[in-house]
Amino acid sequence: MIYGIGIDIGGTKIAVGIVSNTGNVIFDKKVPTPKMGRSEILALLKSLILELEEWAERNALPLSGIGIGTAGQVNFYEGKVISGTSNIKDWNGVNLREDIATYSTLPVYVDNDVNVLALAESTFGAAKGYEEVICLALGTGIGGGILTNGKLLRGVWGGGAELGHMSIDLNGDPCNCGLHGCLETYASGTWIAKHMQMLRKEKGLSNHVTSRDVFELYEKNDPLATQVIQHMVHGLSYGIVNLIHLFNPQVIILGGGVMSERQWIVEMVHKKISTMGMKSLVENVEIKLSELNHHSGFIGAALQTWLYK
């Protein structure tokens, strides 16, 4: 049996675990992401990694390495975050592989957080058995991961599959990437909340709402929430059809906090895309909800430690 340390670094939390090569989570832990930025996060990572290494040694679990999935654009080959995320302060340019090598002798693998989610789902989850896979993670923003012939599509250095920044409306709302009408401006948690806040403000209602509030109101048949969710499904469906036309996948996996246990969104999207695009490409594509949920990030991160040895 092989075991790896997996670490999932997000804007609000850091999830870590020890995972076997059969997908079993042997130990896991979740802590808030420090708000002070790089130095505090790196210090926390050191503490967590040394804790996991000691735990594995006490329990006689041989470790194959440390795998990390982090928000931001990652140079997979250097183990370096090229462009971070606004949710993590001072994260641009941090070389996680070099930093961890100062206190651990284990090999270190670093990739984008949705790439490792795609690895996890294709190995142990909803995409198991498929070779042509697209993963979309809908959360604060939207991230993407693509597998073709069973291998991650990274581009030149690892920055490929920024699917959330595919424009689906040239005249749409401005996105923080510099474009207009990106998929992220239609279907991320941030924009679901923002659209609802705008509609409620126009009606003279309190606009202190989150995306979770919007979903709760939608389930109570609130007309404004219904308008927002229909808008979200419309935009998401257009984005997915574009991806189908580009990549001719077998399956599309939808994960992230926005999708958490919301199979009904999958069903709405599946119904909508069946009436859109090129029938020969669209009709046989499966749309599935992520199966590994909150563990997918660190499971996929740990997977790197034996896939790339």
N, C-alpha and C positions, 0 to 999 in steps of 0.2 A: 504494500500500500504506500502511495506517495501522498505527502501533505504539503500544502503551501499556505503562506500567509497572504491574505487578500485585504486590500485597503481601498475603500471607496470615499473619495474626498469631494464633498459637495458644499454648496454655499451655506447651508444651515447645519449640516451634521457630517461627522466622519464615522463611517461604519467599518469595523475590522473583524476579521475572523480567521480561523484555521479551518481549511477545507481539504477533504480527501479527493483523490482523483476519480472517485465514484460520485462526487457531488454532495457528500455528507458534510454538514457544518458541524465541526467538533467543538468549536468554541466561538462565541461572537460577543461583540461589545459595540455600543454606540455612544458617542459623545458629541456635544455641540461643537461646531466649528468656531474656533477663536475669532473674535472680531478685530483684534489688533493687527492681523495680517501675517506676513511671511514668517518672521522670526518666532512668533508664538505658535504658529501652526507647525513649523519644523521641530520646535522643542516638544510639542505634543506628540508628533509622529515618532520621534525618538523614544519617548517614554512608552508609547503603545507597542512599538516594535520590540523593544527590549522585554517588555512584559510578556508578549506573545512568544518570543523565543525562549524565555525562561519557563513559561507554562508548557511548551512543547517538550523541552528537555526533561522537566519533572515527570511528564507522562510518556516519555520514551517515544515521541513522535518525530521521526526524521523529516526535516524540512528541506524542500527542494528549492526554495527561494521566496522572494517577496514580490508580489504583484500589486500594482497600484492603478486604479482608474481615477482620473481627476477631471473635473470640469475644466474647459478651456481647450485650446488647440495644442496638441502635444507632438513633439518630434519623437516618434517611437524609437528611432535608431539611436538617439542621444539620451533619452530619458529626461527630456527637458520640456517644460511648459513654454511654448513660444508666445502665445497670447492667452492671457488668463480670462477671468470672468469678473464682471462688476460686482458679483456677490462675494468674492474673496479678495480682500485688500492686498495689493502689492504682490500679485501672483505671477505677473509677467516675468519670464526669463528664469524662473527658479529651476535648477537642475536637481531633481529629486534623486536620481541615481548617484550623482556625485556626493550629495549631502549624506545619504544613507550609508554610502561606502566608508564614511569616516568612523562609523561605530558598529557596522555589521559586516560580516564576511560573506553573507548570503548574496547570490546574484539578484539583481533588481530589474524589474520590467515595468515600464510606465506607458500607459496609453490613455486615450480619451475615455471618459466614463461611459459613453454610449457604445463605443467599440467593444468594451469589455462586457457590457450588458448583452450585446449581440452574440458574443462568444458564449456567454452563460446560457442564453435561451436556445442557441443552436446545439449546444452540447447536452444540456439537461432539461431544457424547458419546452416552450411551445413550438420552437422551430427545429426540434430534434428530428433528424432524418432528412432535412431539406438542405440543398446546396446553394440555392439562389434566394437570399433572405434580405429583407429591409427591416430595420428596427427604427421606430420613432419613439423618443422619450419625451413626453409632454409634461413639463413641470413649470418652473419659473420662466424658462425659455423652452426651446425645442432643440433637441440634439438628434443626430442620426448615426446609424451604423449600417454598413452594407457588406454582405458576404456574397461573393461570386465564386463558383466552383468550390464552395466551402471555406474560402479564405477571405479575410478582411480586405476591403478595398480602401487603401490609405492615401493614394496619390504619391507625390514626390517624397515628402518627408513625414506624412502622417496627418496632414490637415484636411484630407478629403472628407466627404459625406457631411458637410455642414448643411444638412437638409432643411433645417429651420430657417435658413436664410435664402431659400429659393423664393423669388418674388412670384406671387400669383395675381398681383394687381399693381400695375405700374403707377396707378394714380391713388394707391391706397395710403394708409397711415405710414408715417416715417418710422423706420426701425433703427435700433441703436447701432446696427452694422453700417448704416449709411444709405441703404436702399429704401424703397417704399413698397408697402404691401407684401412683406415677407410672410411666409407661412406662420412664423412665430407671432406676427401681429394679429393673427386670427384665432389661433388655437392654443396658445400658452396660457398658463394660469394667470400670469401677469396681465395679459390683455383681456382675458375673460372678465377679470375684476375691473379693469379700466373701462371697458365698454359698459358694464353694468353701472359703474359709478357715474358715467356720463349721462346715461339714460335717466337714472334716478335724480340727478341734479336738475335735469331739464323739467322733471315733474315736481320739483320742489321737495323731494324726499331726501332723507339722510343717505349720503353716499359712502358711508363708512362700511364697505362690504369687501369681503375676500372672495376668491374663486370658490372656496368651499361653501360660503354663504349662497353664491349664485346657484350651485347645484342643489342645495337644500331647498331654495325657493322654487327652482324648476320642478322638483319632485312634488311641490305643493301647487303646481300649475300657475305660478305667478307669471303674468303676461310679459313683463319686462325680462325676467330670467329666461322665459321660453324664447323670446326674440334673440337674446344673446347666445343661447346654446344652439339654436338653429343656424345662426350666423357662424358660429364656431364649426359646426358639423359641415356646413357648406364649404368653408375655406379649407378645412382638413381634407374633405373629399376631393376638391380640386387638386390639392397638393399631392395626394396619393395617386390620383390618375396620372399626373405628370410623371411621378416616379415609376409607375407601371410602364408608361410609354418609353421611358429612358432605359429601364433595367430589365424588363420582362421577368419579374421575380415569380417564385412559386408562392411565397407567403410574405405578408407584412405583419410585423408584431408591433402592437401599440402598448407602451408602458409608461412609467413615470407617475407622479402624484396625481395629475389630472385624470388619468385613466384608472386609478386604483379601484378595483372591484366594480367597474362601470361597464359591464358587458353590453349594456343597452346602447352605449356610444358606438361600440363595434358594430352592432346590428344596424344602427342608423346609417353609419358610413357605408357598410356593405350594401345596403339597399340603394343608397344614393349613387354609388359608383357603378352599379349595374346598369344605370341609364346613361352613363357618360363614357366618352372616349372610344377607342377602337375596340370593338367587341371581341375580336380575335385575341387581344392582349388582356383585356379586363375580365372576361367572363370566368376564367378558371383560377384567378388569384384568390387565395384564402386570406382573410383578415382575422387575426387572433389577438387576444389579450395576453400580455406577459404572464407567465405562470410562476416565476420565481419571486415576483413582488420585491419587497424591500431587501432581500438577500442577493438579488441578481448582481448588484454592483461589485460586492467583494468576492462573490463566487467567481464571476468572470475575471476579476483581477487576479485571483489565485490561479485560475486556469493557465494564465500565461507562464507560470513557473514550471510547468511540465510540457506545455505545447511547444515552447520555443527553446528548450534546452539543447 
